[in-house]
Amino acid sequence: MSQIMESIPNIALVIGVQIIVYVVFLRSKIMAWGASAEEAAMPLVGDDLASGISSTRAISINAPISEVWKWIIQLGADRGGFFSYSFLEKALGYQAREENPTPEFQEMEVGRNVPGSIDESKSVIKYNFRVVVVETGKSFVLENWGAFVLKEINSKQTRLIVRTHEQALSNKKNKIEDFIFTPLHYIMERRMLMGMKARVEGRRLSETSDNLWLLGVFLSGIGITSNVLFGQGILNVSLSIIYGILWLLTFLIFEPKPKYSLSLLLLEAVTIVMNVVAGK
């Protein structure tokens, strides 16, 4: 217990550096993931319905705009799901109707409810989104989320732009929650864009790869904590700070692939073993 108490200042230092790096260098990048400066600045349908813009993210899809539209309107647990990390969604109690969705539904109507789960009783947090604007074949807007907009690049390529609306933050508690959940929303939305692209292009992203990446991120986070708690000396703290920054890059910036998270985990494991040997 005494060693843990002595490690508290080092833990605070590592976390503090991570927060600074995130706020100063990374937050702006994840809020505009995949989007050009022009796309982030351009007015989009639904902007007038929000108090502000939280993020604008985008991805290029190798398919005509009509084909992309068929797939993005499958969004919702009652249709094709959210094309994101199914492992995390299931772990949090969110269930979708389709394990292997097809472009079955052909309409997107104002007033439609886009549910987060087909059985809300099992969901950690209940949520759904009401469709408030539809430009058939071009865009729709979900209340409490934002706009999904298609822009034609050429006859065979389309840009899918998702603009998330800013939510009113009435007190300090809401601001802290927003600070914590913003990167979590980002990794799910990033995977959704990647998942939609794959589906439209006739591919499926590997769930095994997703799960290995997530496992590597989780275990490497534990590894950094263990290194701070049980390591000793300035060198150990310095390595923990470096690993903490690498963890942020692995989680938020690098492609979500196992080779990055598992490589970081291996580096941390070597450091922990060296600490154990040095402590004998």
C-alpha positions as CSV (number, residue, x, y, z in Angstrom):
1,M,0.0,0.0,0.0
2,S,2.8,2.4,0.9
3,Q,4.4,1.9,-2.6
4,I,1.0,2.7,-4.2
5,M,0.7,5.9,-2.1
6,E,4.3,6.9,-3.1
7,S,3.4,6.4,-6.7
8,I,0.4,8.8,-6.7
9,P,2.5,11.9,-7.7
10,N,4.0,9.9,-10.6
11,I,0.5,8.7,-11.7
12,A,-0.7,12.3,-11.6
13,L,2.3,13.4,-13.7
14,V,1.7,10.8,-16.4
15,I,-2.0,11.5,-16.6
16,G,-1.3,15.3,-16.6
17,V,1.1,15.0,-19.5
18,Q,-1.5,12.9,-21.4
19,I,-4.2,15.5,-20.8
20,I,-2.0,18.3,-22.0
21,V,-0.9,16.3,-25.2
22,Y,-4.5,15.4,-25.9
23,V,-5.9,19.0,-25.4
24,V,-3.1,20.8,-27.2
25,F,-2.2,18.5,-30.0
26,L,-4.7,15.7,-30.6
27,R,-8.2,16.9,-29.8
28,S,-8.4,19.1,-33.0
29,K,-7.2,16.2,-35.1
30,I,-9.9,13.8,-33.9
31,M,-12.6,16.4,-34.2
32,A,-11.9,16.7,-37.9
33,W,-10.8,13.1,-38.6
34,G,-10.7,12.5,-42.4
35,A,-12.2,15.9,-43.2
36,S,-10.5,18.6,-45.2
37,A,-10.3,22.2,-43.8
38,E,-12.9,23.2,-46.4
39,E,-15.3,20.4,-45.3
40,A,-14.9,21.3,-41.7
41,A,-15.7,25.0,-42.4
42,M,-18.5,24.6,-45.0
43,P,-22.2,25.1,-43.9
44,L,-24.1,21.8,-43.9
45,V,-27.8,20.9,-43.6
46,G,-28.9,21.0,-39.9
47,D,-26.3,23.5,-38.7
48,D,-29.2,25.9,-37.8
49,L,-30.7,23.2,-35.5
50,A,-27.6,23.1,-33.2
51,S,-26.1,25.5,-30.7
52,G,-22.7,24.8,-32.3
53,I,-20.6,22.2,-34.2
54,S,-18.7,19.6,-32.1
55,S,-16.9,17.8,-35.0
56,T,-16.9,17.2,-38.7
57,R,-15.5,13.8,-39.9
58,A,-15.4,12.3,-43.4
59,I,-14.3,9.4,-45.5
60,S,-14.1,8.7,-49.3
61,I,-16.0,5.7,-50.6
62,N,-15.4,4.1,-53.9
63,A,-19.0,3.9,-55.0
64,P,-21.6,6.2,-56.6
65,I,-23.6,8.4,-54.3
66,S,-26.8,6.4,-55.0
67,E,-25.1,3.2,-53.7
68,V,-23.8,4.9,-50.6
69,W,-27.2,6.3,-49.8
70,K,-28.7,2.8,-49.8
71,W,-26.3,1.8,-47.0
72,I,-26.3,4.9,-44.8
73,I,-30.0,4.7,-44.4
74,Q,-29.6,1.2,-42.9
75,L,-28.3,3.0,-39.7
76,G,-30.0,1.9,-36.5
77,A,-30.4,-1.1,-34.3
78,D,-33.7,-1.9,-36.0
79,R,-32.0,-2.0,-39.4
80,G,-28.3,-2.7,-40.1
81,G,-26.8,-1.5,-36.8
82,F,-24.1,1.2,-36.4
83,F,-21.3,-0.4,-38.4
84,S,-19.0,0.1,-35.4
85,Y,-17.3,-2.1,-32.8
86,S,-19.9,-4.8,-32.3
87,F,-17.9,-6.3,-29.4
88,L,-18.1,-3.1,-27.4
89,E,-21.7,-2.5,-28.4
90,K,-22.7,-6.0,-27.2
91,A,-20.7,-5.6,-24.0
92,L,-22.6,-2.4,-23.2
93,G,-26.0,-4.1,-23.9
94,Y,-26.7,-2.7,-27.3
95,Q,-28.2,-5.2,-29.7
96,A,-28.8,-4.8,-33.4
97,R,-31.3,-6.7,-35.6
98,E,-28.8,-7.8,-38.2
99,E,-25.5,-9.5,-37.7
100,N,-24.9,-9.4,-41.5
101,P,-26.9,-6.3,-42.8
102,T,-28.0,-5.8,-46.3
103,P,-29.4,-2.6,-47.9
104,E,-32.9,-3.9,-47.2
105,F,-34.7,-0.7,-46.2
106,Q,-35.2,1.8,-49.0
107,E,-36.6,4.9,-47.2
108,M,-35.5,7.4,-44.7
109,E,-38.4,9.5,-43.4
110,V,-38.7,12.5,-41.1
111,G,-39.9,11.4,-37.7
112,R,-38.3,8.0,-37.9
113,N,-36.7,6.8,-34.7
114,V,-33.2,5.4,-35.0
115,P,-32.8,3.3,-31.9
116,G,-29.5,2.5,-30.2
117,S,-30.7,-1.1,-29.3
118,I,-33.6,-3.3,-30.1
119,D,-33.9,-4.1,-26.4
120,E,-33.2,-1.0,-24.3
121,S,-33.7,-2.8,-21.0
122,K,-30.2,-4.3,-21.4
123,S,-28.5,-1.0,-22.5
124,V,-26.1,0.7,-20.1
125,I,-27.3,4.1,-21.4
126,K,-30.6,4.3,-23.3
127,Y,-30.4,6.4,-26.5
128,N,-32.2,7.0,-29.8
129,F,-32.1,9.6,-32.5
130,R,-35.1,11.1,-34.3
131,V,-34.8,11.9,-38.0
132,V,-35.6,15.7,-38.3
133,V,-34.4,16.5,-41.8
134,V,-34.2,14.4,-45.0
135,E,-32.9,15.3,-48.4
136,T,-33.5,12.0,-50.2
137,G,-30.3,10.6,-51.8
138,K,-28.2,13.4,-50.3
139,S,-28.5,13.8,-46.5
140,F,-30.4,13.4,-43.3
141,V,-30.1,14.9,-39.8
142,L,-30.5,13.0,-36.5
143,E,-31.6,14.9,-33.5
144,N,-29.0,14.8,-30.7
145,W,-26.4,13.5,-33.1
146,G,-26.0,15.5,-36.3
147,A,-25.9,15.5,-40.1
148,F,-25.0,12.7,-42.5
149,V,-24.2,14.3,-45.8
150,L,-23.1,12.8,-49.2
151,K,-21.0,14.8,-51.7
152,E,-20.2,13.4,-55.1
153,I,-16.5,13.3,-56.0
154,N,-17.2,11.8,-59.4
155,S,-19.6,9.2,-60.8
156,K,-17.7,6.4,-59.0
157,Q,-16.6,8.1,-55.7
158,T,-18.5,9.7,-52.9
159,R,-17.6,11.7,-49.7
160,L,-19.5,10.8,-46.6
161,I,-19.4,13.6,-44.1
162,V,-20.7,13.3,-40.6
163,R,-21.1,16.5,-38.6
164,T,-21.8,16.0,-34.9
165,H,-23.8,18.8,-33.2
166,E,-22.6,20.4,-30.0
167,Q,-24.7,19.6,-27.0
168,A,-25.5,22.2,-24.3
169,L,-23.2,21.8,-21.3
170,S,-25.1,23.4,-18.4
171,N,-22.8,22.6,-15.6
172,K,-19.3,21.4,-14.6
173,K,-20.4,17.8,-14.4
174,N,-21.7,17.9,-18.0
175,K,-18.4,19.4,-19.1
176,I,-16.4,16.7,-17.4
177,E,-18.6,14.0,-18.9
178,D,-18.2,15.6,-22.4
179,F,-14.4,15.7,-22.0
180,I,-14.3,12.0,-21.1
181,F,-16.9,10.8,-23.7
182,T,-15.7,12.8,-26.7
183,P,-12.8,10.5,-27.5
184,L,-15.0,7.5,-26.9
185,H,-17.6,8.8,-29.3
186,Y,-14.8,9.5,-31.8
187,I,-13.5,6.0,-31.9
188,M,-17.0,4.6,-32.4
189,E,-17.8,7.1,-35.1
190,R,-14.5,6.6,-36.8
191,R,-15.2,2.8,-36.9
192,M,-18.7,3.5,-38.2
193,L,-17.3,5.5,-41.1
194,M,-14.8,2.8,-41.8
195,G,-17.5,0.1,-41.5
196,M,-19.8,1.9,-43.9
197,K,-17.1,2.3,-46.4
198,A,-16.2,-1.4,-46.3
199,R,-19.9,-2.4,-46.6
200,V,-20.6,-0.2,-49.6
201,E,-17.4,-1.4,-51.3
202,G,-18.5,-5.0,-50.7
203,R,-16.0,-5.8,-47.9
204,R,-16.2,-6.6,-44.2
205,L,-13.8,-5.3,-41.6
206,S,-12.4,-8.1,-39.5
207,E,-13.9,-8.4,-36.0
208,T,-10.9,-10.4,-34.9
209,S,-8.7,-7.5,-35.9
210,D,-11.0,-5.1,-34.0
211,N,-11.0,-7.2,-30.9
212,L,-7.2,-7.6,-30.9
213,W,-6.7,-3.9,-31.3
214,L,-9.1,-3.1,-28.5
215,L,-7.5,-5.8,-26.3
216,G,-4.0,-4.4,-27.0
217,V,-5.2,-0.8,-26.1
218,F,-6.8,-2.1,-22.9
219,L,-3.8,-4.2,-21.7
220,S,-1.3,-1.6,-22.7
221,G,-3.2,0.9,-20.5
222,I,-3.0,-1.5,-17.6
223,G,0.7,-2.0,-18.4
224,I,1.4,1.8,-18.1
225,T,-0.4,1.9,-14.8
226,S,1.6,-1.1,-13.5
227,N,4.9,0.4,-14.7
228,V,4.2,3.6,-12.8
229,L,3.0,1.8,-9.6
230,F,5.8,-0.8,-9.4
231,G,8.7,0.8,-11.3
232,Q,11.3,3.0,-9.7
233,G,13.4,6.0,-10.6
234,I,13.3,8.9,-13.0
235,L,13.9,6.7,-16.0
236,N,10.8,4.6,-15.2
237,V,8.7,7.7,-14.9
238,S,10.1,9.1,-18.1
239,L,9.3,5.8,-19.9
240,S,5.8,5.8,-18.5
241,I,5.2,9.3,-19.9
242,I,6.5,8.2,-23.3
243,Y,4.4,5.1,-23.3
244,G,1.4,7.2,-22.2
245,I,1.8,9.5,-25.2
246,L,2.3,6.4,-27.5
247,W,-0.9,5.0,-26.0
248,L,-2.8,8.1,-26.9
249,L,-1.5,8.0,-30.4
250,T,-2.4,4.3,-30.7
251,F,-5.9,4.9,-29.4
252,L,-6.7,8.0,-31.3
253,I,-4.4,8.7,-34.2
254,F,-2.8,5.6,-35.7
255,E,-5.0,3.2,-37.7
256,P,-7.0,1.0,-35.4
257,K,-4.9,-2.1,-36.1
258,P,-3.5,-4.8,-33.7
259,K,0.1,-4.2,-34.9
260,Y,0.2,-0.9,-33.2
261,S,-1.5,-1.7,-29.9
262,L,0.2,-5.1,-29.5
263,S,3.6,-3.6,-30.3
264,L,3.1,-1.0,-27.6
265,L,2.0,-3.8,-25.2
266,L,5.2,-5.8,-26.0
267,L,7.4,-2.7,-25.3
268,E,5.7,-2.3,-21.9
269,A,6.0,-6.0,-21.1
270,V,9.8,-5.8,-21.7
271,T,10.0,-2.7,-19.4
272,I,8.0,-4.4,-16.6
273,V,10.2,-7.5,-16.8
274,M,13.3,-5.3,-16.6
275,N,11.9,-3.6,-13.6
276,V,11.2,-6.9,-11.9
277,V,14.7,-8.2,-12.6
278,A,16.3,-4.9,-11.4
279,G,14.2,-5.1,-8.2
280,K,15.5,-8.5,-7.2
